[in-house]
C-alpha cells in the first residue's frame, strides 16, 4: 500500500523550488506523521515497505516528480535507501539533476554544489553508520528470538489482540452496523483498523463467503 499527498496544491501541479518530502514506513500501522512532523513541505510521498525491498513505487514517483531547484526532504538516510550503494546512487543522481537532498535526523543537506570529495566522504561515512546501526538492530532481534525459542514457555509469538469471545462480539457488532463505523468499532475494542479487518477476513474465510 502506498500513497502520495500534497499539503498545499492539488496533485499534478508543480512549481520550481518545492520542498518534497519522502516517508517510508515498514507497516501500515506505523505513524507516518512522526518522521517529518513540523517540517514545511509542499508535497509528500509515502511508501509502506520494508527497508530491504526494491519495490518503492512512491519513491520512484517522487524522483519523477521532483525538478531542478527542488529539495527532497527525508527523515533519515535509512528511510531513503536500502544500503550504502543505493544511498550514494540516489543522492548522486539527484544532485546531478540540480536537486538538493536534506536528511533531518543527520542534519545534513547535499546540494548540487556539494559534489566535492569532502561532501562525498561525509555522505559515505554517515550512510555507513546508518547501515551498521540497522545490521546491529537486526542481529539483536535474531539473538533475542533465538534465546526465547530455547524456552518454549517464554516464546509464544505475538498474543492475539482479542479473545475468541471478544472477536465474536466484534463480528456481531459489525454485522449489526452493516459494516459501517468500523473506525469507531476498532477504537472501542482497542485495536487498529487493520487488525479489525483481519478478524473480519478470518470470518469470511471460515464461512467461505
C-alpha positions as CSV (number, residue, x, y, z in Angstrom):
1,X,0.0,0.0,0.0
2,X,1.4,3.5,-0.9
3,X,0.1,7.0,-1.2
4,X,1.1,10.5,-2.1
5,X,-0.4,13.6,-0.6
6,X,0.0,17.3,-1.2
7,X,-0.1,19.8,1.6
8,X,-0.6,23.0,-0.4
9,X,-1.5,22.3,-4.0
10,X,-3.5,19.7,-6.0
11,X,-1.7,16.6,-7.2
12,X,-0.2,17.0,-10.6
13,X,0.9,20.7,-10.2
14,X,4.5,21.7,-9.7
15,X,6.4,24.9,-9.0
16,X,10.1,25.3,-9.0
17,X,11.8,25.4,-5.6
18,X,9.5,23.0,-3.9
19,X,10.4,21.0,-0.8
20,X,9.2,17.5,-1.5
21,X,9.1,15.0,1.4
22,X,9.6,11.3,1.2
23,X,8.4,9.0,4.0
24,X,8.9,5.2,4.3
25,X,7.3,3.1,7.0
26,X,7.6,-0.7,7.3
27,X,3.9,-1.4,8.2
28,X,0.5,0.2,7.7
29,X,0.2,0.7,11.4
30,X,3.2,3.0,11.8
31,X,2.6,6.7,12.3
32,X,3.9,8.4,9.2
33,X,3.5,11.9,10.7
34,X,6.3,11.4,13.1
35,X,9.0,11.2,10.5
36,X,8.6,14.7,9.1
37,X,6.4,16.2,11.8
38,X,6.7,20.0,11.8
39,X,8.7,20.1,8.5
40,X,7.2,22.6,6.0
41,X,6.7,20.7,2.7
42,X,4.8,21.3,-0.5
43,X,4.2,17.6,-1.2
44,X,4.8,14.3,0.5
45,X,5.2,10.8,-1.0
46,X,4.7,7.8,1.3
47,X,5.7,4.2,0.9
48,X,4.7,1.3,3.1
49,X,7.5,-1.1,2.6
50,X,10.4,-2.7,4.4
51,X,13.9,-1.2,4.1
52,X,15.3,-4.1,2.1
53,X,12.7,-4.1,-0.7
54,X,13.4,-2.6,-4.1
55,X,9.7,-2.1,-4.7
56,X,9.1,1.5,-3.5
57,X,6.7,2.9,-6.0
58,X,6.2,6.3,-4.3
59,X,9.9,6.9,-4.1
60,X,10.0,6.3,-7.9
61,X,7.1,8.7,-8.2
62,X,8.8,11.3,-6.1
63,X,12.0,11.1,-8.2
64,X,9.9,11.6,-11.4
65,X,8.0,14.5,-9.8
66,X,11.0,16.4,-8.4
67,X,12.6,19.2,-10.6
68,X,15.8,21.2,-10.7
69,X,15.9,23.7,-7.8
70,X,13.7,21.4,-5.6
71,X,14.8,19.8,-2.3
72,X,13.9,16.2,-1.4
73,X,13.5,16.0,2.4
74,X,13.8,12.7,4.2
75,X,13.8,11.9,7.9
76,X,17.0,9.9,7.8
77,X,19.3,8.1,5.4
78,X,18.0,4.7,6.2
79,X,14.4,5.8,5.2
80,X,15.6,6.7,1.7
81,X,18.0,3.9,0.7
82,X,18.3,0.2,1.1
83,X,22.1,0.3,1.6
84,X,25.1,2.5,1.2
85,X,25.4,2.0,-2.5
86,X,21.7,2.8,-3.0
87,X,22.1,5.9,-0.9
88,X,25.1,7.2,-2.8
89,X,23.4,6.5,-6.2
90,X,20.2,8.3,-5.3
91,X,22.0,11.3,-3.9
92,X,24.4,11.5,-6.8
93,X,21.6,11.3,-9.3
94,X,19.5,14.0,-7.6
95,X,22.3,16.4,-7.1
96,X,23.4,15.8,-10.7
97,X,19.9,16.9,-11.7
98,X,20.1,20.1,-9.7
99,X,18.1,18.8,-6.7
100,X,19.2,19.1,-3.1
101,X,18.7,16.3,-0.6
102,X,18.1,17.0,3.1
103,X,18.3,14.5,5.9
104,X,16.6,15.7,9.0
105,X,17.9,13.3,11.6
106,X,21.5,13.6,10.4
107,X,21.1,17.4,9.9
108,X,22.8,17.2,6.5
109,X,21.9,18.7,3.2
110,X,23.6,17.7,0.0
111,X,23.3,20.3,-2.8
112,X,24.3,20.3,-6.5
113,X,27.3,22.4,-5.4
114,X,28.4,19.9,-2.7
115,X,29.9,17.4,-5.0
116,X,33.4,17.8,-3.7
117,X,35.4,14.9,-2.2
118,X,34.7,16.0,1.4
119,X,30.9,16.1,0.9
120,X,31.1,12.6,-0.7
121,X,33.2,11.3,2.2
122,X,30.7,12.7,4.7
123,X,27.8,11.0,2.8
124,X,29.6,7.7,2.7
125,X,30.5,7.9,6.4
126,X,27.0,8.8,7.6
127,X,25.5,6.2,5.3
128,X,27.8,3.5,6.5
129,X,26.9,4.3,10.1
130,X,23.2,4.1,9.3
131,X,23.7,0.8,7.6
132,X,25.8,-0.6,10.5
133,X,23.1,0.5,13.0
134,X,20.4,-1.4,11.1
135,X,22.6,-4.5,11.0
136,X,23.1,-4.3,14.8
137,X,19.4,-4.0,15.4
138,X,18.6,-7.0,13.2
139,X,21.3,-9.0,14.9
140,X,19.9,-8.2,18.3
141,X,16.4,-9.2,17.2
142,X,17.7,-12.5,15.8
143,X,19.6,-13.2,19.0
144,X,16.6,-12.4,21.2
145,X,14.3,-14.7,19.2
146,X,16.9,-17.5,19.3
147,X,17.2,-17.2,23.1
148,X,13.5,-17.0,23.6
149,X,12.9,-20.1,21.5
150,X,15.1,-22.1,23.8
151,X,12.4,-21.7,26.4
152,X,9.0,-22.6,24.7
153,X,7.1,-21.3,27.8
154,X,8.5,-17.8,27.1
155,X,8.4,-17.8,23.3
156,X,4.8,-17.9,22.1
157,X,4.9,-15.2,19.4
158,X,2.5,-12.3,19.5
159,X,-0.6,-12.9,21.6
160,X,-3.9,-12.4,19.8
161,X,-5.3,-8.9,20.2
162,X,-8.8,-10.3,21.2
163,X,-10.0,-13.4,23.0
164,X,-12.3,-15.6,20.8
165,X,-15.3,-14.3,22.7
166,X,-14.3,-10.7,22.1
167,X,-13.6,-11.4,18.5
168,X,-17.0,-12.9,18.0
169,X,-18.6,-9.9,19.7
170,X,-16.7,-7.7,17.3
171,X,-18.1,-9.5,14.3
172,X,-21.6,-9.4,15.7
173,X,-21.4,-5.6,16.2
174,X,-20.0,-5.2,12.7
175,X,-22.9,-7.2,11.2
176,X,-25.4,-5.2,13.3
177,X,-23.9,-2.0,11.9
178,X,-23.9,-3.3,8.3
179,X,-20.1,-2.7,8.0
180,X,-20.4,1.0,8.9
181,X,-18.5,2.8,11.6
182,X,-15.6,0.4,11.6
183,X,-13.1,3.1,12.8
184,X,-15.2,3.7,15.9
185,X,-15.5,-0.1,16.4
186,X,-11.8,-0.5,16.2
187,X,-11.3,2.2,18.9
188,X,-14.0,0.6,21.1
189,X,-12.1,-2.8,21.0
190,X,-8.7,-1.1,21.4
191,X,-7.3,-2.5,18.1
192,X,-6.1,-1.0,14.8
193,X,-8.4,-0.9,11.8
194,X,-6.0,-3.4,10.0
195,X,-6.4,-5.8,12.9
196,X,-10.2,-5.4,12.8
197,X,-10.2,-6.3,9.1
198,X,-8.0,-9.3,9.8
199,X,-10.7,-10.6,12.2
200,X,-13.4,-9.9,9.6
201,X,-11.4,-11.6,6.9
202,X,-10.9,-14.6,9.1
203,X,-14.6,-15.0,9.5
204,X,-15.2,-14.7,5.7
205,X,-12.6,-17.4,5.1
206,X,-14.1,-19.7,7.6
207,X,-17.6,-19.3,6.1
208,X,-16.4,-19.4,2.5
209,X,-18.0,-16.1,1.7
